[in-house]
């Protein structure tokens, strides 16, 4: 009898991915895992007020879990300004170099259908990455 592979939903996988992205970017921008800067407007927010915003939107493309195309963004830039894409492009190029923005756009043409066991494996990977990032908890990081 074959043992069933562990399974996970897309939503549960996204939750871990989003946490990892926001912790990564908080640490990258402030050195603290509790506070971070929005990639597009540069304003400081508590991690709970940041979202994992996509440079190229799309829930069914290869960009959904593509780390270079997802960064901490405030609600205003991510939702109200629909990603604030011009500034997002500038920041992607600044962070990763020329051409990465075009790679991310090319991913938009690729559709990926994950199996539930693949979501499980990715979720576990994102959990490990978040734990590895660790970081300093800053209670009063107001400066």
C-alpha atoms as a printed R data frame, in Angstrom:
    type eleno elety resid chain resno      x      y       z
1   ATOM     1    CA   UNK     A     1  0.000  0.000   0.000
2   ATOM     2    CA   UNK     A     2  1.344  3.403  -1.029
3   ATOM     3    CA   UNK     A     3  1.659  6.086   1.621
4   ATOM     4    CA   UNK     A     4 -0.263  9.261   0.761
5   ATOM     5    CA   UNK     A     5  1.811 12.382   0.222
6   ATOM     6    CA   UNK     A     6  1.164 15.296   2.593
7   ATOM     7    CA   UNK     A     7 -1.158 17.847   1.069
8   ATOM     8    CA   UNK     A     8 -1.697 21.563   1.407
9   ATOM     9    CA   UNK     A     9 -3.911 24.228  -0.137
10  ATOM    10    CA   UNK     A    10 -2.794 27.132  -2.288
11  ATOM    11    CA   UNK     A    11 -4.110 29.497   0.388
12  ATOM    12    CA   UNK     A    12 -2.016 27.895   3.173
13  ATOM    13    CA   UNK     A    13  1.068 27.964   0.952
14  ATOM    14    CA   UNK     A    14  0.467 31.627   0.091
15  ATOM    15    CA   UNK     A    15  0.172 32.519   3.778
16  ATOM    16    CA   UNK     A    16  3.684 31.163   4.471
17  ATOM    17    CA   UNK     A    17  5.094 32.720   1.304
18  ATOM    18    CA   UNK     A    18  3.627 36.115   2.193
19  ATOM    19    CA   UNK     A    19  5.089 35.934   5.696
20  ATOM    20    CA   UNK     A    20  8.516 35.001   4.341
21  ATOM    21    CA   UNK     A    21  8.472 37.864   1.807
22  ATOM    22    CA   UNK     A    22  7.449 40.445   4.405
23  ATOM    23    CA   UNK     A    23 10.034 39.249   6.970
24  ATOM    24    CA   UNK     A    24 12.742 39.191   4.262
25  ATOM    25    CA   UNK     A    25 11.956 42.733   3.184
26  ATOM    26    CA   UNK     A    26 11.584 44.099   6.708
27  ATOM    27    CA   UNK     A    27 15.048 42.768   7.522
28  ATOM    28    CA   UNK     A    28 16.463 44.047   4.222
29  ATOM    29    CA   UNK     A    29 15.071 47.562   4.628
30  ATOM    30    CA   UNK     A    30 15.239 48.212   8.401
31  ATOM    31    CA   UNK     A    31 17.269 45.366   9.906
32  ATOM    32    CA   UNK     A    32 14.240 44.526  12.029
33  ATOM    33    CA   UNK     A    33 11.646 41.821  11.380
34  ATOM    34    CA   UNK     A    34  8.772 43.883  12.818
35  ATOM    35    CA   UNK     A    35  9.056 47.002  10.651
36  ATOM    36    CA   UNK     A    36  9.765 47.441   6.962
37  ATOM    37    CA   UNK     A    37  9.664 49.863   4.077
38  ATOM    38    CA   UNK     A    38  7.207 49.611   1.202
39  ATOM    39    CA   UNK     A    39  9.204 48.802  -1.947
40  ATOM    40    CA   UNK     A    40  7.403 51.469  -3.955
41  ATOM    41    CA   UNK     A    41  6.705 54.459  -1.700
42  ATOM    42    CA   UNK     A    42  9.465 53.839   0.841
43  ATOM    43    CA   UNK     A    43  7.260 54.559   3.852
44  ATOM    44    CA   UNK     A    44  7.786 52.546   7.037
45  ATOM    45    CA   UNK     A    45  5.046 50.190   8.233
46  ATOM    46    CA   UNK     A    46  4.627 47.484  10.828
47  ATOM    47    CA   UNK     A    47  4.882 44.038   9.229
48  ATOM    48    CA   UNK     A    48  1.178 43.438   9.895
49  ATOM    49    CA   UNK     A    49  0.324 46.430   7.687
50  ATOM    50    CA   UNK     A    50  2.517 45.294   4.804
51  ATOM    51    CA   UNK     A    51  1.339 43.016   2.016
52  ATOM    52    CA   UNK     A    52  3.258 40.738  -0.317
53  ATOM    53    CA   UNK     A    53  2.690 42.691  -3.530
54  ATOM    54    CA   UNK     A    54  3.421 41.358  -7.009
55  ATOM    55    CA   UNK     A    55  5.306 43.378  -9.620
56  ATOM    56    CA   UNK     A    56  3.189 41.613 -12.252
57  ATOM    57    CA   UNK     A    57 -0.249 40.645 -10.935
58  ATOM    58    CA   UNK     A    58 -1.719 37.241 -11.563
59  ATOM    59    CA   UNK     A    59 -2.763 34.370  -9.368
60  ATOM    60    CA   UNK     A    60 -2.385 31.676 -12.035
61  ATOM    61    CA   UNK     A    61  1.013 32.463 -13.513
62  ATOM    62    CA   UNK     A    62  4.578 31.497 -12.733
63  ATOM    63    CA   UNK     A    63  4.865 34.763 -10.792
64  ATOM    64    CA   UNK     A    64  2.642 33.745  -7.894
65  ATOM    65    CA   UNK     A    65  5.527 32.334  -5.816
66  ATOM    66    CA   UNK     A    66  8.425 33.989  -7.708
67  ATOM    67    CA   UNK     A    67 10.487 35.645  -4.967
68  ATOM    68    CA   UNK     A    68 12.128 38.332  -7.114
69  ATOM    69    CA   UNK     A    69  8.701 39.493  -8.281
70  ATOM    70    CA   UNK     A    70  7.058 39.802  -4.856
71  ATOM    71    CA   UNK     A    71  7.973 42.356  -2.202
72  ATOM    72    CA   UNK     A    72  6.601 44.067   0.885
73  ATOM    73    CA   UNK     A    73  4.164 46.772  -0.161
74  ATOM    74    CA   UNK     A    74  1.747 48.988   1.689
75  ATOM    75    CA   UNK     A    75 -1.985 48.705   1.048
76  ATOM    76    CA   UNK     A    76 -2.087 52.034  -0.791
77  ATOM    77    CA   UNK     A    77  0.606 51.104  -3.316
78  ATOM    78    CA   UNK     A    78 -0.498 47.485  -3.732
79  ATOM    79    CA   UNK     A    79 -4.269 48.007  -3.925
80  ATOM    80    CA   UNK     A    80 -5.169 51.662  -4.477
81  ATOM    81    CA   UNK     A    81 -2.290 52.360  -6.894
82  ATOM    82    CA   UNK     A    82 -2.605 48.874  -8.476
83  ATOM    83    CA   UNK     A    83  0.976 47.976  -7.594
84  ATOM    84    CA   UNK     A    84  2.520 51.385  -8.317
85  ATOM    85    CA   UNK     A    85  4.224 49.579 -11.205
86  ATOM    86    CA   UNK     A    86  6.477 52.321 -12.560
87  ATOM    87    CA   UNK     A    87  8.209 52.753  -9.210
88  ATOM    88    CA   UNK     A    88  8.106 48.981  -8.643
89  ATOM    89    CA   UNK     A    89  9.985 48.472 -11.940
90  ATOM    90    CA   UNK     A    90 12.640 50.999 -10.873
91  ATOM    91    CA   UNK     A    91 13.118 49.192  -7.557
92  ATOM    92    CA   UNK     A    92 13.296 45.729  -9.197
93  ATOM    93    CA   UNK     A    93 16.058 46.961 -11.510
94  ATOM    94    CA   UNK     A    94 17.858 48.637  -8.596
95  ATOM    95    CA   UNK     A    95 17.682 45.441  -6.482
96  ATOM    96    CA   UNK     A    96 18.387 42.763  -9.103
97  ATOM    97    CA   UNK     A    97 19.788 44.490 -12.172
98  ATOM    98    CA   UNK     A    98 18.706 45.226 -15.723
99  ATOM    99    CA   UNK     A    99 16.486 42.643 -17.377
100 ATOM   100    CA   UNK     A   100 15.002 41.033 -14.266
101 ATOM   101    CA   UNK     A   101 11.844 43.107 -14.729
102 ATOM   102    CA   UNK     A   102 11.518 41.637 -18.221
103 ATOM   103    CA   UNK     A   103 12.054 38.090 -16.900
104 ATOM   104    CA   UNK     A   104  9.220 38.617 -14.440
105 ATOM   105    CA   UNK     A   105  6.987 39.938 -17.218
106 ATOM   106    CA   UNK     A   106  7.830 36.879 -19.349
107 ATOM   107    CA   UNK     A   107  6.749 34.624 -16.464
108 ATOM   108    CA   UNK     A   108  3.286 36.144 -16.800
109 ATOM   109    CA   UNK     A   109  2.790 34.096 -19.958
110 ATOM   110    CA   UNK     A   110  3.509 30.816 -18.137
111 ATOM   111    CA   UNK     A   111  0.742 29.034 -16.271
112 ATOM   112    CA   UNK     A   112  1.646 26.617 -13.508
113 ATOM   113    CA   UNK     A   113 -0.776 24.117 -11.997
114 ATOM   114    CA   UNK     A   114  0.559 22.831  -8.690
115 ATOM   115    CA   UNK     A   115 -0.506 19.593  -7.037
116 ATOM   116    CA   UNK     A   116 -1.516 19.656  -3.376
117 ATOM   117    CA   UNK     A   117  1.680 17.840  -2.382
118 ATOM   118    CA   UNK     A   118  3.714 20.525  -4.196
119 ATOM   119    CA   UNK     A   119  1.926 23.248  -2.213
120 ATOM   120    CA   UNK     A   120  2.820 21.298   0.916
121 ATOM   121    CA   UNK     A   121  6.517 21.119  -0.036
122 ATOM   122    CA   UNK     A   122  6.632 24.800  -0.937
123 ATOM   123    CA   UNK     A   123  4.858 25.762   2.280
124 ATOM   124    CA   UNK     A   124  7.398 23.810   4.324
125 ATOM   125    CA   UNK     A   125 10.227 25.479   2.381
126 ATOM   126    CA   UNK     A   126  8.780 28.961   3.038
127 ATOM   127    CA   UNK     A   127  8.399 28.155   6.741
128 ATOM   128    CA   UNK     A   128 12.056 27.075   6.911
129 ATOM   129    CA   UNK     A   129 13.198 30.190   5.058
130 ATOM   130    CA   UNK     A   130 11.256 32.445   7.436
131 ATOM   131    CA   UNK     A   131 12.771 30.670  10.419
132 ATOM   132    CA   UNK     A   132 16.273 30.936   8.900
133 ATOM   133    CA   UNK     A   133 15.778 34.655   8.313
134 ATOM   134    CA   UNK     A   134 14.991 35.033  11.999
135 ATOM   135    CA   UNK     A   135 15.772 38.625  12.642
136 ATOM   136    CA   UNK     A   136 15.556 41.002  15.493
137 ATOM   137    CA   UNK     A   137 12.139 41.744  16.964
138 ATOM   138    CA   UNK     A   138 11.912 45.499  17.435
139 ATOM   139    CA   UNK     A   139  9.234 46.603  19.867
140 ATOM   140    CA   UNK     A   140  9.705 50.352  19.556
141 ATOM   141    CA   UNK     A   141 11.389 50.787  16.201
142 ATOM   142    CA   UNK     A   142 10.194 54.340  15.689
143 ATOM   143    CA   UNK     A   143 13.326 56.172  14.617
